[in-house]
């Protein structure tokens, strides 16, 4: 019975990884990934493997742990601008951040770019859900983002963070 549940979770994780990889392929301007996040990736994999090892997991348990670690790692890279929309960080539980929803530019409004010392934070509203979403980008991408949004008839207000 446990093997069946593990197999179901494995299939769900693999389908989620497939979706993430497809999202990553469509990203034109990628979100900012900090050095801390990059350094934590190997630690995440080791923690998942340690949990499997100390829990005396069967082989499928190790595979399940590795696929969960891959999902966490890929979730750092599946956010940003695509050719026809944006994939933001989703508010709420951390699990929401793993699989993000893509919003087309037509579904968004109230764009604001907050320029900070080392990054820019882009905020927009989704008209359908009346929710506000945020995503961070490297400071070097500022002009690219403004031009890209303008190509899609979005006006981006720029504020400087104090």
Secondary structure, DSSP 8 states (H G I E B T S, - for coil): -HHHHHHHHHHHHHHHHHHHHHHHHH-SEE----HHHHHHHHHHHHHHHHHHHHTT--HHHHHHHHHHHHHHHHTTTS-EE-SSEEE-B-SSSHHHHHS--EEEGGGEEEEEEEE-SSEEEEEEEETTTTEEEEEEEEGGGHHHHHHHHHHTT--EEEEE--
